[in-house]
Amino acid sequence: MRTLLVAFSLVLSAGAARADWTPSAFAAEETLEFLTIEEGEEHWSPVWLVVIDDQVYVRLGSRAAGRYEGNATKPYLKVRIAGQQFDTVLGDPAPVMAEAVATAMASKYWSDIFIRYAAHPLTLRLTPAGN
């Protein structure tokens, strides 16, 4: 019976996490953090984000892209945004969105005038698992 209650609790909490994933509410956020695990080491990476067509996108520089590629839970990440943590978020490579994401980043972040010239080998669309 206890196992059934624990499983039911996990299902309810997963549903609540998905219900709180509201890209339009995240649009004003400056950054999010994503967790990668490589060789047993956990690392939270802060990155800029943009919301395009109600989807959350991040553009990763070489170091963050390398962490994503070596992540033990790839393609899934933990994400912290707007005071919330989402434990199972799909990081879906979106190379066709790279230019639109770069343009949105340039509009949102004044300092992108410098950062846009750095290498950004990976653009990800982030969605909670199950959506």
The first five atom37 places (N, CA, C, CB, O) and aatype in JSON, in Angstrom:
{
  "aatype": [12, 1, 16, 10, 10, 19, 0, 13, 15, 10, 19, 10, 15, 0, 7, 0, 0, 1, 0, 3, 17, 16, 14, 15, 0, 13, 0, 0, 6, 6, 16, 10, 6, 13, 10, 16, 9, 6, 6, 7, 6, 6, 8, 17, 15, 14, 19, 17, 10, 19, 19, 9, 3, 3, 5, 19, 18, 19, 1, 10, 7, 15, 1, 0, 0, 7, 1, 18, 6, 7, 2, 0, 16, 11, 14, 18, 10, 11, 19, 1, 9, 0, 7, 5, 5, 13, 3, 16, 19, 10, 7, 3, 14, 0, 14, 19, 12, 0, 6, 0, 19, 0, 16, 0, 12, 0, 15, 11, 18, 17, 15, 3, 9, 13, 9, 1, 18, 0, 0, 8, 14, 10, 16, 10, 1, 10, 16, 14, 0, 7, 2],
  "atom_mask": [
    [1, 1, 1, 1, 1],
    [1, 1, 1, 1, 1],
    [1, 1, 1, 1, 1],
    [1, 1, 1, 1, 1],
    [1, 1, 1, 1, 1],
    [1, 1, 1, 1, 1],
    [1, 1, 1, 1, 1],
    [1, 1, 1, 1, 1],
    [1, 1, 1, 1, 1],
    [1, 1, 1, 1, 1],
    [1, 1, 1, 1, 1],
    [1, 1, 1, 1, 1],
    [1, 1, 1, 1, 1],
    [1, 1, 1, 1, 1],
    [1, 1, 1, 0, 1],
    [1, 1, 1, 1, 1],
    [1, 1, 1, 1, 1],
    [1, 1, 1, 1, 1],
    [1, 1, 1, 1, 1],
    [1, 1, 1, 1, 1],
    [1, 1, 1, 1, 1],
    [1, 1, 1, 1, 1],
    [1, 1, 1, 1, 1],
    [1, 1, 1, 1, 1],
    [1, 1, 1, 1, 1],
    [1, 1, 1, 1, 1],
    [1, 1, 1, 1, 1],
    [1, 1, 1, 1, 1],
    [1, 1, 1, 1, 1],
    [1, 1, 1, 1, 1],
    [1, 1, 1, 1, 1],
    [1, 1, 1, 1, 1],
    [1, 1, 1, 1, 1],
    [1, 1, 1, 1, 1],
    [1, 1, 1, 1, 1],
    [1, 1, 1, 1, 1],
    [1, 1, 1, 1, 1],
    [1, 1, 1, 1, 1],
    [1, 1, 1, 1, 1],
    [1, 1, 1, 0, 1],
    [1, 1, 1, 1, 1],
    [1, 1, 1, 1, 1],
    [1, 1, 1, 1, 1],
    [1, 1, 1, 1, 1],
    [1, 1, 1, 1, 1],
    [1, 1, 1, 1, 1],
    [1, 1, 1, 1, 1],
    [1, 1, 1, 1, 1],
    [1, 1, 1, 1, 1],
    [1, 1, 1, 1, 1],
    [1, 1, 1, 1, 1],
    [1, 1, 1, 1, 1],
    [1, 1, 1, 1, 1],
    [1, 1, 1, 1, 1],
    [1, 1, 1, 1, 1],
    [1, 1, 1, 1, 1],
    [1, 1, 1, 1, 1],
    [1, 1, 1, 1, 1],
    [1, 1, 1, 1, 1],
    [1, 1, 1, 1, 1],
    [1, 1, 1, 0, 1],
    [1, 1, 1, 1, 1],
    [1, 1, 1, 1, 1],
    [1, 1, 1, 1, 1],
    [1, 1, 1, 1, 1],
    [1, 1, 1, 0, 1],
    [1, 1, 1, 1, 1],
    [1, 1, 1, 1, 1],
    [1, 1, 1, 1, 1],
    [1, 1, 1, 0, 1],
    [1, 1, 1, 1, 1],
    [1, 1, 1, 1, 1],
    [1, 1, 1, 1, 1],
    [1, 1, 1, 1, 1],
    [1, 1, 1, 1, 1],
    [1, 1, 1, 1, 1],
    [1, 1, 1, 1, 1],
    [1, 1, 1, 1, 1],
    [1, 1, 1, 1, 1],
    [1, 1, 1, 1, 1],
    [1, 1, 1, 1, 1],
    [1, 1, 1, 1, 1],
    [1, 1, 1, 0, 1],
    [1, 1, 1, 1, 1],
    [1, 1, 1, 1, 1],
    [1, 1, 1, 1, 1],
    [1, 1, 1, 1, 1],
    [1, 1, 1, 1, 1],
    [1, 1, 1, 1, 1],
    [1, 1, 1, 1, 1],
    [1, 1, 1, 0, 1],
    [1, 1, 1, 1, 1],
    [1, 1, 1, 1, 1],
    [1, 1, 1, 1, 1],
    [1, 1, 1, 1, 1],
    [1, 1, 1, 1, 1],
    [1, 1, 1, 1, 1],
    [1, 1, 1, 1, 1],
    [1, 1, 1, 1, 1],
    [1, 1, 1, 1, 1],
    [1, 1, 1, 1, 1],
    [1, 1, 1, 1, 1],
    [1, 1, 1, 1, 1],
    [1, 1, 1, 1, 1],
    [1, 1, 1, 1, 1],
    [1, 1, 1, 1, 1],
    [1, 1, 1, 1, 1],
    [1, 1, 1, 1, 1],
    [1, 1, 1, 1, 1],
    [1, 1, 1, 1, 1],
    [1, 1, 1, 1, 1],
    [1, 1, 1, 1, 1],
    [1, 1, 1, 1, 1],
    [1, 1, 1, 1, 1],
    [1, 1, 1, 1, 1],
    [1, 1, 1, 1, 1],
    [1, 1, 1, 1, 1],
    [1, 1, 1, 1, 1],
    [1, 1, 1, 1, 1],
    [1, 1, 1, 1, 1],
    [1, 1, 1, 1, 1],
    [1, 1, 1, 1, 1],
    [1, 1, 1, 1, 1],
    [1, 1, 1, 1, 1],
    [1, 1, 1, 1, 1],
    [1, 1, 1, 1, 1],
    [1, 1, 1, 1, 1],
    [1, 1, 1, 1, 1],
    [1, 1, 1, 1, 1],
    [1, 1, 1, 0, 1],
    [1, 1, 1, 1, 1]
  ],
  "atom_positions": [
    [[0.83, -1.19, 0.0], [0.0, 0.0, 0.0], [0.88, 1.26, 0.0], [-0.94, 0.0, 1.22], [0.59, 2.23, -0.7]],
    [[1.96, 1.22, 0.81], [2.86, 2.38, 0.87], [3.47, 2.67, -0.5], [3.97, 2.14, 1.91], [3.58, 3.83, -0.89]],
    [[3.86, 1.62, -1.22], [4.44, 1.79, -2.56], [3.44, 2.46, -3.49], [4.88, 0.44, -3.14], [3.8, 3.33, -4.29]],
    [[2.18, 2.05, -3.4], [1.13, 2.65, -4.23], [0.97, 4.13, -3.91], [-0.2, 1.91, -4.02], [0.8, 4.94, -4.82]],
    [[1.02, 4.5, -2.63], [0.89, 5.9, -2.23], [2.07, 6.73, -2.72], [0.77, 6.01, -0.71], [1.89, 7.86, -3.17]],
    [[3.27, 6.17, -2.63], [4.46, 6.88, -3.12], [4.35, 7.08, -4.63], [5.75, 6.1, -2.77], [4.63, 8.18, -5.12]],
    [[3.97, 6.06, -5.36], [3.83, 6.16, -6.82], [2.78, 7.19, -7.18], [3.47, 4.8, -7.43], [2.99, 7.99, -8.09]],
    [[1.65, 7.2, -6.49], [0.59, 8.18, -6.75], [1.08, 9.59, -6.46], [-0.65, 7.87, -5.89], [0.78, 10.52, -7.21]],
    [[1.84, 9.75, -5.39], [2.4, 11.05, -5.05], [3.34, 11.56, -6.13], [3.14, 10.98, -3.72], [3.32, 12.74, -6.47]],
    [[4.17, 10.66, -6.68], [5.09, 11.05, -7.75], [4.33, 11.46, -9.01], [6.04, 9.9, -8.07], [4.72, 12.42, -9.68]],
    [[3.27, 10.76, -9.33], [2.46, 11.12, -10.5], [1.84, 12.5, -10.3], [1.36, 10.06, -10.74], [1.84, 13.32, -11.22]],
    [[1.31, 12.76, -9.11], [0.72, 14.07, -8.83], [1.75, 15.18, -8.91], [0.05, 14.07, -7.46], [1.48, 16.24, -9.48]],
    [[2.94, 14.96, -8.34], [3.95, 16.0, -8.36], [4.47, 16.24, -9.78], [5.11, 15.64, -7.43], [4.78, 17.37, -10.13]],
    [[4.58, 15.19, -10.59], [5.0, 15.37, -11.98], [3.97, 16.17, -12.75], [5.22, 14.01, -12.66], [4.33, 17.03, -13.55]],
    [[2.7, 15.91, -12.52], [1.65, 16.67, -13.17], [1.67, 18.13, -12.76], [0.0, 0.0, 0.0], [1.45, 19.02, -13.58]],
    [[1.95, 18.38, -11.49], [2.02, 19.76, -11.01], [3.19, 20.49, -11.65], [2.14, 19.81, -9.49], [3.07, 21.67, -11.99]],
    [[4.33, 19.8, -11.82], [5.49, 20.45, -12.43], [5.17, 20.85, -13.87], [6.71, 19.51, -12.39], [5.53, 21.94, -14.3]],
    [[4.51, 19.96, -14.62], [4.16, 20.3, -15.99], [3.19, 21.47, -16.03], [3.56, 19.09, -16.7], [3.29, 22.33, -16.91]],
    [[2.26, 21.52, -15.09], [1.27, 22.6, -15.07], [1.92, 23.95, -14.83], [0.22, 22.33, -14.01], [1.42, 24.97, -15.29]],
    [[3.05, 23.97, -14.11], [3.74, 25.22, -13.81], [4.69, 25.67, -14.92], [4.51, 25.08, -12.52], [5.19, 26.79, -14.88]],
    [[4.94, 24.83, -15.91], [5.82, 25.18, -17.02], [5.03, 26.11, -17.92], [6.35, 23.9, -17.8], [4.22, 25.66, -18.74]],
    [[5.27, 27.4, -17.77], [4.51, 28.41, -18.5], [5.47, 29.33, -19.23], [3.59, 29.22, -17.53], [5.9, 30.34, -18.67]],
    [[5.82, 29.0, -20.46], [6.81, 29.79, -21.19], [6.52, 31.29, -21.22], [6.9, 29.29, -22.59], [7.44, 32.1, -21.09]],
    [[5.27, 31.68, -21.37], [4.96, 33.11, -21.41], [5.36, 33.79, -20.11], [3.47, 33.33, -21.69], [5.75, 34.96, -20.13]],
    [[5.27, 33.1, -19.0], [5.68, 33.67, -17.72], [7.2, 33.73, -17.59], [5.1, 32.84, -16.57], [7.73, 34.52, -16.81]],
    [[7.91, 32.9, -18.35], [9.36, 32.87, -18.29], [10.01, 33.91, -19.21], [9.86, 31.5, -18.65], [11.2, 34.18, -19.08]],
    [[9.24, 34.48, -20.11], [9.8, 35.39, -21.12], [10.56, 36.55, -20.5], [8.7, 35.92, -22.0], [11.55, 37.01, -21.08]],
    [[10.14, 37.04, -19.36], [10.8, 38.18, -18.73], [12.01, 37.77, -17.89], [9.81, 38.93, -17.86], [12.77, 38.63, -17.44]],
    [[12.2, 36.48, -17.68], [13.34, 36.0, -16.9], [14.63, 36.26, -17.67], [13.19, 34.49, -16.56], [14.67, 36.13, -18.89]],
    [[15.67, 36.62, -16.96], [16.97, 36.86, -17.6], [17.72, 35.57, -17.88], [17.82, 37.77, -16.71], [18.33, 35.41, -18.94]],
    [[17.68, 34.64, -16.93], [18.43, 33.4, -17.09], [17.64, 32.22, -16.55], [19.79, 33.5, -16.38], [16.66, 32.37, -15.83]],
    [[18.1, 31.05, -16.93], [17.69, 29.81, -16.29], [18.97, 29.03, -16.02], [16.66, 28.98, -17.18], [20.03, 29.35, -16.56]],
    [[18.87, 28.02, -15.19], [20.01, 27.14, -14.93], [19.61, 25.73, -15.34], [20.44, 27.19, -13.42], [18.48, 25.31, -15.12]],
    [[20.56, 25.0, -15.92], [20.3, 23.59, -16.2], [21.4, 22.75, -15.58], [20.19, 23.33, -17.72], [22.56, 23.15, -15.54]],
    [[21.0, 21.58, -15.11], [21.92, 20.66, -14.42], [22.39, 19.58, -15.38], [21.26, 20.03, -13.19], [21.59, 18.94, -16.07]],
    [[23.71, 19.39, -15.41], [24.3, 18.26, -16.12], [25.09, 17.44, -15.11], [25.2, 18.74, -17.3], [25.57, 17.95, -14.1]],
    [[25.22, 16.17, -15.43], [26.0, 15.25, -14.59], [26.98, 14.53, -15.5], [25.07, 14.23, -13.82], [26.59, 13.84, -16.44]],
    [[28.25, 14.71, -15.21], [29.29, 14.07, -16.02], [30.32, 13.47, -15.08], [29.95, 15.1, -17.02], [30.88, 14.16, -14.22]],
    [[30.57, 12.18, -15.25], [31.5, 11.45, -14.39], [31.15, 11.63, -12.92], [32.95, 11.91, -14.65], [32.03, 11.79, -12.08]],
    [[29.85, 11.61, -12.63], [29.37, 11.74, -11.26], [29.36, 13.15, -10.7], [0.0, 0.0, 0.0], [28.9, 13.36, -9.57]],
    [[29.86, 14.1, -11.44], [29.91, 15.5, -10.99], [28.69, 16.27, -11.5], [31.22, 16.19, -11.46], [28.39, 16.24, -12.7]],
    [[28.01, 16.95, -10.59], [26.88, 17.78, -10.97], [27.35, 19.21, -11.24], [25.8, 17.77, -9.87], [28.23, 19.73, -10.55]],
    [[26.76, 19.83, -12.27], [27.1, 21.21, -12.58], [25.85, 21.95, -13.06], [28.22, 21.28, -13.66], [25.18, 21.52, -14.0]],
    [[25.56, 23.08, -12.39], [24.47, 23.95, -12.83], [25.06, 25.04, -13.72], [23.7, 24.58, -11.6], [25.99, 25.74, -13.32]],
    [[24.53, 25.17, -14.92], [24.99, 26.17, -15.88], [23.92, 27.25, -16.05], [25.32, 25.52, -17.25], [22.8, 26.94, -16.45]],
    [[24.26, 28.5, -15.75], [23.3, 29.58, -16.01], [23.41, 30.02, -17.47], [23.55, 30.79, -15.05], [24.51, 30.23, -17.99]],
    [[22.28, 30.17, -18.13], [22.26, 30.59, -19.53], [21.09, 31.55, -19.77], [22.16, 29.37, -20.48], [20.09, 31.53, -19.05]],
    [[21.25, 32.37, -20.78], [20.15, 33.23, -21.22], [19.07, 32.38, -21.87], [20.66, 34.33, -22.21], [19.33, 31.27, -22.33]],
    [[17.88, 32.92, -21.9], [16.77, 32.23, -22.54], [15.91, 33.22, -23.31], [15.92, 31.49, -21.51], [15.89, 34.41, -23.02]],
    [[15.22, 32.71, -24.29], [14.19, 33.47, -24.99], [12.98, 32.56, -25.18], [14.71, 34.01, -26.37], [13.1, 31.33, -25.18]],
    [[11.84, 33.19, -25.32], [10.61, 32.47, -25.6], [10.13, 32.9, -26.98], [9.51, 32.74, -24.5], [9.91, 34.09, -27.24]],
    [[9.97, 31.94, -27.87], [9.5, 32.17, -29.23], [8.33, 31.22, -29.47], [10.64, 31.97, -30.3], [8.46, 30.01, -29.27]],
    [[7.2, 31.76, -29.88], [6.01, 30.95, -30.15], [5.68, 30.02, -28.98], [6.21, 30.12, -31.42], [5.37, 28.85, -29.17]],
    [[5.76, 30.58, -27.77], [5.43, 29.88, -26.53], [6.32, 28.66, -26.27], [3.98, 29.44, -26.55], [5.9, 27.69, -25.64]],
    [[7.55, 28.72, -26.78], [8.56, 27.68, -26.53], [9.79, 28.33, -25.93], [8.91, 26.91, -27.85], [10.17, 29.44, -26.33]],
    [[10.42, 27.65, -24.98], [11.64, 28.15, -24.34], [12.85, 27.64, -25.11], [11.71, 27.72, -22.85], [12.98, 26.45, -25.4]],
    [[13.75, 28.58, -25.45], [14.99, 28.24, -26.16], [16.19, 28.79, -25.41], [14.96, 28.78, -27.61], [16.13, 29.84, -24.78]],
    [[17.29, 28.05, -25.48], [18.58, 28.52, -24.98], [19.61, 28.33, -26.09], [19.0, 27.75, -23.68], [19.49, 27.43, -26.93]],
    [[20.59, 29.19, -26.08], [21.7, 29.12, -27.04], [22.95, 28.84, -26.22], [21.84, 30.46, -27.91], [23.3, 29.63, -25.34]],
    [[23.61, 27.73, -26.49], [24.73, 27.32, -25.66], [26.06, 27.61, -26.33], [24.62, 25.84, -25.34], [26.26, 27.32, -27.51]],
    [[26.96, 28.18, -25.55], [28.33, 28.34, -25.98], [29.04, 26.99, -25.94], [0.0, 0.0, 0.0], [28.45, 25.98, -25.56]],
    [[30.3, 26.99, -26.33], [31.06, 25.74, -26.43], [31.11, 24.96, -25.12], [32.46, 26.02, -26.89], [30.91, 23.75, -25.11]],
    [[31.38, 25.65, -24.02], [31.49, 24.95, -22.73], [30.17, 24.33, -22.31], [31.98, 25.91, -21.64], [30.12, 23.16, -21.94]],
    [[29.08, 25.11, -22.36], [27.75, 24.59, -21.97], [27.3, 23.49, -22.92], [26.71, 25.73, -21.93], [26.7, 22.5, -22.49]],
    [[27.58, 23.65, -24.22], [27.22, 22.62, -25.19], [27.97, 21.32, -24.89], [27.52, 23.1, -26.63], [27.4, 20.23, -25.0]],
    [[29.23, 21.43, -24.52], [30.01, 20.26, -24.15], [29.45, 19.56, -22.92], [0.0, 0.0, 0.0], [29.42, 18.34, -22.84]],
    [[28.99, 20.36, -21.96], [28.37, 19.77, -20.76], [27.09, 19.03, -21.13], [28.07, 20.87, -19.7], [26.83, 17.94, -20.62]],
    [[26.29, 19.63, -22.02], [25.06, 18.97, -22.46], [25.4, 17.66, -23.18], [24.25, 19.9, -23.39], [24.79, 16.63, -22.9]],
    [[26.35, 17.7, -24.09], [26.71, 16.5, -24.86], [27.23, 15.38, -23.98], [27.75, 16.85, -25.91], [26.99, 14.21, -24.27]],
    [[27.95, 15.72, -22.89], [28.49, 14.71, -21.99], [27.57, 14.35, -20.83], [0.0, 0.0, 0.0], [27.96, 13.58, -19.96]],
    [[26.38, 14.91, -20.81], [25.46, 14.72, -19.69], [24.97, 13.27, -19.59], [24.27, 15.65, -19.85], [24.49, 12.69, -20.56]],
    [[25.1, 12.71, -18.4], [24.68, 11.32, -18.17], [23.18, 11.12, -18.37], [25.07, 10.9, -16.77], [22.75, 10.0, -18.63]],
    [[22.39, 12.18, -18.26], [20.94, 12.04, -18.4], [20.42, 12.59, -19.73], [20.23, 12.75, -17.25], [19.22, 12.73, -19.92]],
    [[21.34, 12.89, -20.65], [20.97, 13.43, -21.97], [19.94, 12.53, -22.64], [22.22, 13.58, -22.87], [20.11, 11.31, -22.63]],
    [[18.9, 13.06, -23.19], [18.63, 14.46, -23.5], [17.88, 15.21, -22.4], [17.85, 14.55, -24.76], [17.41, 16.33, -22.62]],
    [[17.76, 14.6, -21.23], [17.0, 15.23, -20.16], [17.89, 16.03, -19.22], [16.23, 14.19, -19.37], [19.04, 15.66, -18.96]],
    [[17.34, 17.12, -18.73], [18.03, 18.03, -17.82], [17.11, 18.38, -16.67], [18.5, 19.31, -18.56], [15.89, 18.25, -16.77]],
    [[17.7, 18.82, -15.57], [16.94, 19.52, -14.55], [17.09, 21.0, -14.88], [17.45, 19.18, -13.07], [18.16, 21.45, -15.29]],
    [[16.01, 21.75, -14.69], [16.03, 23.17, -15.01], [15.47, 23.95, -13.84], [15.24, 23.46, -16.3], [14.45, 23.58, -13.26]],
    [[16.14, 25.05, -13.51], [15.64, 26.02, -12.52], [15.32, 27.31, -13.26], [16.69, 26.27, -11.37], [16.14, 27.85, -14.0]],
    [[14.1, 27.78, -13.05], [13.68, 29.04, -13.68], [12.55, 29.64, -12.86], [13.24, 28.81, -15.16], [11.66, 28.94, -12.39]],
    [[12.6, 30.95, -12.69], [11.54, 31.69, -12.01], [11.23, 31.11, -10.63], [10.27, 31.7, -12.85], [10.07, 31.03, -10.23]],
    [[12.27, 30.71, -9.9], [12.08, 30.18, -8.55], [11.51, 28.77, -8.51], [0.0, 0.0, 0.0], [11.13, 28.29, -7.44]],
    [[11.45, 28.1, -9.64], [10.92, 26.74, -9.71], [12.0, 25.81, -10.23], [9.67, 26.68, -10.6], [12.92, 26.23, -10.93]],
    [[11.87, 24.53, -9.89], [12.77, 23.53, -10.44], [11.94, 22.47, -11.14], [13.66, 22.9, -9.33], [10.96, 21.97, -10.6]],
    [[12.36, 22.13, -12.34], [11.72, 21.1, -13.14], [12.73, 19.98, -13.31], [11.22, 21.64, -14.52], [13.81, 20.2, -13.85]],
    [[12.38, 18.78, -12.85], [13.35, 17.7, -12.77], [13.54, 16.91, -14.05], [12.95, 16.77, -11.7], [14.55, 16.23, -14.2]],
    [[12.61, 16.99, -14.99], [12.74, 16.21, -16.22], [12.33, 17.08, -17.4], [11.88, 14.92, -16.15], [11.16, 17.11, -17.79]],
    [[13.31, 17.78, -17.95], [13.07, 18.67, -19.08], [13.87, 18.15, -20.27], [13.47, 20.14, -18.74], [15.07, 17.87, -20.16]],
    [[13.19, 18.02, -21.4], [13.85, 17.55, -22.61], [14.61, 18.7, -23.25], [12.82, 16.96, -23.6], [14.04, 19.77, -23.5]],
    [[15.9, 18.49, -23.5], [16.71, 19.43, -24.26], [16.76, 18.95, -25.69], [0.0, 0.0, 0.0], [17.51, 18.03, -26.02]],
    [[15.96, 19.55, -26.55], [15.81, 19.11, -27.93], [16.61, 20.02, -28.86], [14.32, 19.09, -28.33], [16.24, 21.18, -29.02]],
    [[17.69, 19.51, -29.47], [18.46, 20.35, -30.4], [17.55, 20.93, -31.48], [19.6, 19.54, -31.04], [16.74, 20.22, -32.08]],
    [[17.7, 22.24, -31.71], [16.83, 22.94, -32.66], [17.67, 23.81, -33.59], [15.78, 23.8, -31.91], [17.57, 25.04, -33.54]],
    [[18.5, 23.19, -34.43], [19.37, 24.0, -35.29], [18.6, 24.9, -36.26], [20.28, 23.09, -36.08], [19.11, 25.96, -36.64]],
    [[17.4, 24.51, -36.65], [16.63, 25.36, -37.56], [16.17, 26.65, -36.89], [15.42, 24.6, -38.09], [15.78, 27.6, -37.57]],
    [[16.21, 26.68, -35.55], [15.8, 27.88, -34.81], [16.98, 28.75, -34.41], [15.02, 27.48, -33.56], [16.79, 29.8, -33.79]],
    [[18.2, 28.34, -34.74], [19.4, 29.06, -34.28], [19.37, 30.54, -34.66], [20.65, 28.41, -34.86], [19.67, 31.4, -33.83]],
    [[19.01, 30.85, -35.88], [19.01, 32.25, -36.31], [17.91, 33.05, -35.61], [18.83, 32.33, -37.83], [18.15, 34.18, -35.17]],
    [[16.72, 32.48, -35.49], [15.63, 33.17, -34.8], [15.96, 33.38, -33.32], [14.32, 32.38, -34.94], [15.66, 34.43, -32.75]],
    [[16.59, 32.39, -32.71], [16.98, 32.51, -31.3], [18.06, 33.59, -31.16], [17.5, 31.15, -30.75], [18.0, 34.4, -30.24]],
    [[19.03, 33.61, -32.05], [20.08, 34.63, -32.0], [19.48, 36.03, -32.15], [21.13, 34.39, -33.1], [19.87, 36.95, -31.44]],
    [[18.53, 36.18, -33.06], [17.87, 37.48, -33.25], [17.09, 37.88, -31.99], [16.92, 37.43, -34.48], [17.15, 39.04, -31.57]],
    [[16.38, 36.94, -31.4], [15.63, 37.22, -30.18], [16.56, 37.56, -29.01], [14.74, 36.02, -29.81], [16.26, 38.44, -28.2]],
    [[17.69, 36.87, -28.94], [18.68, 37.17, -27.89], [19.21, 38.6, -28.07], [19.86, 36.15, -27.93], [19.34, 39.34, -27.09]],
    [[19.5, 38.98, -29.31], [20.01, 40.33, -29.58], [18.99, 41.39, -29.18], [20.37, 40.47, -31.07], [19.37, 42.46, -28.72]],
    [[17.72, 41.1, -29.36], [16.67, 42.05, -28.97], [16.48, 42.12, -27.46], [15.35, 41.68, -29.62], [16.18, 43.19, -26.92]],
    [[16.66, 41.02, -26.79], [16.39, 40.95, -25.34], [17.57, 41.41, -24.5], [16.02, 39.54, -24.95], [17.37, 42.05, -23.46]],
    [[18.79, 41.11, -24.9], [19.97, 41.35, -24.07], [20.89, 42.35, -24.76], [20.72, 40.02, -23.8], [21.44, 42.06, -25.83]],
    [[21.07, 43.51, -24.15], [21.91, 44.55, -24.76], [23.35, 44.08, -24.93], [21.88, 45.83, -23.92], [24.01, 44.44, -25.9]],
    [[23.86, 43.27, -23.99], [25.25, 42.85, -24.07], [25.48, 41.76, -25.12], [25.71, 42.35, -22.72], [26.61, 41.33, -25.33]],
    [[24.42, 41.31, -25.78], [24.59, 40.35, -26.86], [25.39, 40.95, -28.01], [23.23, 39.85, -27.36], [25.88, 40.23, -28.87]],
    [[25.52, 42.26, -28.03], [26.33, 42.91, -29.06], [27.75, 42.36, -29.07], [26.35, 44.44, -28.84], [28.42, 42.34, -30.11]],
    [[28.22, 41.91, -27.9], [29.55, 41.29, -27.8], [29.47, 39.77, -27.89], [30.22, 41.7, -26.49], [30.29, 39.15, -28.57]],
    [[28.51, 39.19, -27.2], [28.42, 37.74, -27.05], [28.03, 37.04, -28.34], [27.43, 37.39, -25.97], [28.39, 35.88, -28.55]],
    [[27.3, 37.72, -29.21], [26.84, 37.06, -30.45], [28.0, 36.6, -31.32], [25.96, 38.0, -31.25], [27.82, 35.72, -32.16]],
    [[29.18, 37.17, -31.12], [30.33, 36.79, -31.94], [31.07, 35.57, -31.42], [31.28, 37.94, -32.04], [31.95, 35.04, -32.09]],
    [[30.72, 35.12, -30.22], [31.31, 33.89, -29.67], [30.62, 32.69, -30.33], [31.16, 33.84, -28.11], [29.51, 32.8, -30.86]],
    [[31.29, 31.56, -30.3], [30.7, 30.34, -30.87], [29.51, 29.88, -30.04], [31.76, 29.21, -30.96], [29.58, 29.84, -28.81]],
    [[28.43, 29.53, -30.7], [27.23, 28.98, -30.07], [26.83, 27.74, -30.87], [26.05, 30.04, -30.02], [25.94, 27.79, -31.72]],
    [[27.49, 26.62, -30.58], [27.28, 25.43, -31.41], [25.96, 24.7, -31.19], [28.38, 24.48, -31.17], [25.63, 23.79, -31.95]],
    [[25.19, 25.09, -30.17], [23.98, 24.33, -29.88], [22.85, 25.24, -29.42], [24.26, 23.27, -28.81], [23.0, 26.04, -28.5]],
    [[21.72, 25.11, -30.09], [20.48, 25.77, -29.69], [19.53, 24.67, -29.26], [19.87, 26.66, -30.87], [19.32, 23.7, -30.0]],
    [[18.95, 24.81, -28.08], [18.03, 23.79, -27.55], [16.64, 24.39, -27.32], [18.57, 23.2, -26.24], [16.51, 25.53, -26.88]],
    [[15.63, 23.6, -27.64], [14.27, 23.91, -27.21], [14.04, 23.08, -25.94], [13.19, 23.59, -28.35], [14.33, 21.89, -25.93]],
    [[13.54, 23.71, -24.9], [13.33, 23.03, -23.62], [11.83, 22.8, -23.4], [13.94, 23.85, -22.45], [11.04, 23.74, -23.47]],
    [[11.47, 21.57, -23.14], [10.09, 21.24, -22.83], [10.06, 20.2, -21.72], [9.34, 20.71, -24.09], [10.9, 19.3, -21.69]],
    [[9.11, 20.32, -20.8], [9.04, 19.33, -19.74], [8.66, 17.97, -20.31], [8.04, 19.77, -18.66], [7.87, 17.89, -21.25]],
    [[9.2, 16.92, -19.75], [8.89, 15.56, -20.22], [7.39, 15.33, -20.14], [9.65, 14.5, -19.38], [6.72, 15.74, -19.19]],
    [[6.88, 14.67, -21.16], [5.46, 14.37, -21.19], [4.65, 15.37, -21.97], [0.0, 0.0, 0.0], [3.45, 15.15, -22.18]],
    [[5.26, 16.47, -22.39], [4.53, 17.48, -23.19], [4.93, 17.41, -24.63], [4.79, 18.9, -22.66], [4.43, 18.17, -25.45]]
  ]
}
